[in-house]
Amino acid sequence: MYPCVECNKEKLLENISTVARMLHRNHKTMCAVVKGFSADDAVMRILEESECDWLASSRIEDLSKLHTKKTRLLIRLSQPCEVKEVVASAEVSFESECKTILFLQEEAKKQNKTHGILLAIDMGDLREGIFYKNLNEIDEAAALILQSPNLKLLGVGTNLGCFGGVITDLENMQGLIDVASHIEEKFSVKLPYISGMSTAAMEMIENQTMPLQVNHGRFGEAWLLGFDSVDNRRLHYLHDDVFLFKAQIIEIKDKPSQPVGTIGGNAYGQHVEYKNEGNMKRALLAFGTQDVEYEYLVPLDENIEFIGASSDHTIINLHGSDSYEVGDVLTFKVKYHALLHLYTSKYVKKFIV
């Protein structure tokens, strides 16, 4: 059945093993981020036998359904409304707000559990975390965690590249190490983890220039897709076709390249101009923007050109090719945003191959 996503088990395990071994050679912990495929049960069974150490997601719903012996990490700051689920379904969470930390202590006490916290530090990407220069705020949050009998301060962590596009480098990694050292000296504690690595740090990991103190990372795009979007580079030692999207042609017609008639907005209220390229052989595919945006798909047939899409249809230019027929299936590599959307859509079938 189409449209569908196929996940190649062998290639997935090879990618995870490659990244894990690169980290393990320097005694670093690999946390596999599973939100990209919505913690799909079939894919999770593969991860359970893999060499990754922890599992992570930004959605507590993903973690709550996992049956795993691995440590579960919530990488989006907890919503106050979900602290019950966070304590029940994640051994560790990223946190930066004292109010939420108090809620977690209260809930962990109710559940008779000890909940681990990685204190989120913003090293300049300007998304989540206490800004690294605000040491008084960092001290306040660290003291609160350390004083909470049902919480454990496991370390500090930062996210780079996802919002501001900040590149992971020696300067911001040393800054994160300095924050950890400050906490350790001020409170006479030892922090087990400094979590600063992600796919955006792969070049430093490849070159073994990542400081030894930074010993924990959360990785998704690298082992899922063999790509680093922050540096915009293909990771050639990893497979980039672990996940393939397939869609079926439902119509092939010769039509003009420009709409005919008085033009207004399309179904999304957009006013789109199309170049006049004369008549073209156009194919209609049975998926649309409700499933995935075609900008994040890469056709295996390089001669195929996307023209546009509505919510349920995607239109391509076959450039006059007579090799395609109605019923043929086209295959695409996927970028990270595509993977997110495809696994979220209930209309896209998922298979392990």
N, C-alpha and C positions, 0 to 999 in steps of 0.2 A: 504493500500500500504506500501511496505517495500523497503528499511530500513526506520525506523521512530524513532522519539523521542516523548515520551509521558510525559507530565507535569501534575502532580496531583495537581489540584487547592486547594483542602482542606489541603493537607500536606504543600503546599507552604505557604498558609496563616498562618497555625499554626507555621511554622518555623519563618516567619517574625514577627509574634506577640510575640513569645517567646523572640527573640533577642531584639526587640523594647522595650518590657516591662522591660527586664534586664537593658537596658540603661535608660529608662525613670524614673525608681525608684531613680536614682541619677541625674536626670535633664540633661541627655546627649542626643544629637541629633543623630538619626540613619539615615545615608545616604546609600541607597541601590544601589549597583553597578550593572548595568544592561548589561554590556558588555559581560558577560558570555553566554547570550542567544541572543546577537545582538539586544537587545531591541525589541524582537519579539512582534508584536502588540497584540496578544492574551494574552501573559504573562503580558504585560504592563497593560492591562485592569484589571488584577488581582491585580497588585501592586498599581494601583490607588485607590483601595478600602482598601488597607492594612494600617497598623499602622506605616509604615516607614515615615520619615519626608522629606527627600531629595531624589533625584534620581541622579545617577552619571554614567558617562562612560568616557573611554579614547578616544572615537571616537565621534567627533562632529556630524557625520552623524546619530548616535543613538539619540542624544539629539534633533536634528533639526526636527525629525519626531514625537516627543512626544506632545500629547495634555494633559497637566497636570496642576494642580494647585500647585504642589509641586515645590520646588526650584531645579533647574537643575545645576549640577556641572560638569565641565570638569576637569578630574583628570590627564590627560596627559598635559604637558606644551603646550601652543598654538603654532602652527606653524605660523610664520609671514604671510604665504600665506592664512591662514584661519581666520584671525582676524574678518573679516566681519561676517562670520558664527558664530564665538564664541560669539560676542556681541549680535547677533540676536537670538541665540538659547540656550545660557547658562546665567543664572543670575550671576554665580560665576565661576571662574577658578583658578587653581593652576598656579602660575607664579614664575619665578626666574630671568629672563633676563630683564635688563633695556630697551634694544632695543625693545623687544616685548611689554613691559609695555607702552612705548611711542606709539607704533602702536595701542594698545588697547584704549588709551586715545583719539587718533585721530579719531578712528572709532566710539567709543561711543559718541563722540561729534557730528559726522555726523548723527548718529541714534537718537540723543537726548535722550540718555539713561545713567543710572548710572550702571556701571559694577563692581561687587564685586570681590575682589582678596584675596585668601589665599596665603600668601608668603610661597613658598616651602623651607623647611629647611632640609638639609641632616644631619641626626643624626648618620650617620656611615654606612648605607647600601650601599652607594656609587652609587646611581642611580641619580634621579633628585634632585635639590635643592641646595641652597647656603650652603656650609659646615658650621656647627654650630659655629666653632671657628673663622670664618672670619666675625667678628662683623662690620668692616668697610664696607664690601660688603653688609651685611644685612641692615645697616643704609642707605646706598645709595639707595637701592631698596625701602625700606620703605618710605624714604623721597620723592622719586619720585611719589609713589602712593598717598601719603598724599597731595602732591602739585598739583595733577591732578584733576581738578574739576569734571570730569565724571567717576572717579574711586573711589572706597571705599575700604580701607584696613579692611577686616573683621577678619583677624587673621593670624595665622601661622599654617602650617601643615607639617607632615613628613610621609614618607612611609618606612616601615621596612619589611624585610623578603623576598621581591619579587626578589631581585638581590643577595645581599650579604648573605642572610639567617640570618640577625641579629634578635635576639629575642627581642620582646618588653618587657621592664622591667622598674623598678622604676628609674633606673639611666638615661636611655635615655628619659623617659617621663619627669623627673625633668629637664633634659637639655633643652627640648623643652619649658617647662614652664619658665625657666630662660631666654630663648631668647625672649619669649613674654613679660616678665616683663621688660627686657632691652628696648624693643621698647616702651612700655607704659611709662616708666620713662623718656626716652630720648626725646620723642615727646609729652608727656603729653596727651596721648590718652588712650582709653579703647578698647581692642580688644575683640569682642564678642565671638570668637571661637578659641580654641586650638584643632586642628584636628590631633590626634595621634593614634587613635584606628583603628584596622582592625580585620579580623579574627584571625590574629596572637596575638591579645590582649585578646582573649576570656577567657583565664585562669585567667587573672587579673580581668576581668569583672565578672566572676563567683565568685571569691573570694572577690569581692568588694575592691580590693587593688589598683585599678586605681585612681590616684589623682583626686579630684573633679574638679580641674582646667582644666583637659583634658576632654572637654565636647562635642567633635564631633568625629565621626568615619565613615569610609567608609567600608562597609561590603559586601562581595559577597559569597565566598565559604561557610561560616558558614550556612547561611539560604538557600542557593541553594542546598548544598550537605551534610550538617551536618558533615563537616570534617575540620580539621585545618592542612594544609600541612606543615607549618613551624614547628609545634610541632609534626607532624605525629601522630595525634590522632583523633579518632572518637568522635564526640560530641554527647553523648548518649541521651541527652535530646532533640535532634533535629532529624527529619527524614533524613535518608541518601538515600532514594529512591523517592525523589520528581520527579526526571527525570530518565526515563528508556529508554534505547536504544534497539530496536528490529530489528532483521535481519533474513532473510529467508534462509534456506538451499536449495541450487540449485543442489548439487551433493553429493552422498555418494559412495565411492569406497574403496576397499581394494588395497593398493599400498605399495611399499617399503618405508622405512623411509628415505632413501638417494636417491638423484637424480642419474640417470643412464646415463653414458656417460662422455665425456671430459668436465671438469667443468671450466667455466670462470666467469665473473661477471654477476650479475643478472640485472634486468631492471634499477636499480639505480647505477650500477657500483660497487656493493658491492660483496665481495667474502665471502660467508657464508658457514660454515661447519656444517653439520647435523650429529648427532650421529646415528650409526647403531643400531636401535631398532627392526629390523626385519619388517615384514609386519604389517601395522596398518590400522584401519578403519578411513579414512580421510573424512571430510565433507568440502564442499566449501560454503562460505557465500557470499551473493551479496552485499558486500561493500569492500572498500579498503582504502589505505592510502590517497587517494584524499578526502575521507569523514572523516576519523578518524584513528588515530594510535591505534592499538589494545592494546598496553601496558597500555593505560589509561582506559581500559574497565575491568569490574569485572563480570564474568559470574555468574548468579544465580545458575546454575548447577556447583558445585565445581569440578565435574569429567571432565569437559571440559578443554582441554589444547590448547592454541594457538601454532601453529607451525610457521606461518609466514604470510606475505601478499604481494600483489602487489598493483598497483594503484586501481584496481577494484575488487579484490578478497581477501578474508581472509580465511586461511586454519586452520582447527582445528583437533585435535586428539580426536576421540570419545571413545578411550580406549576400543574398541570392543563392545560398547553398541549397542544392537539391538532395543532400544526403540525409536530411531529417524528415520524419513523418510524424503524423499525429499518433501519440502513444509512446514515442521515444522518451527516454529519461535522460535529463541533463544532470551533470554532477558538478558540484562546486566545493572548493575549499572555503573555510569560514574564518572570519576574523572574530575577535573576542566578543564584540557587541552582537554579532550574529549568533554566536553560540548561546549567549545569555537569552536572547529572544526565542530561539528555536526550542530550547529546553523548557521555556516558560509556556510556550503555546501548546495547548492540549490538542490542537488540530494537526500537529506534526508528530508522526510516529517515530519511536526511538528503537534502535536495534544495536546489538553487540555482534560484531563479526570477528 
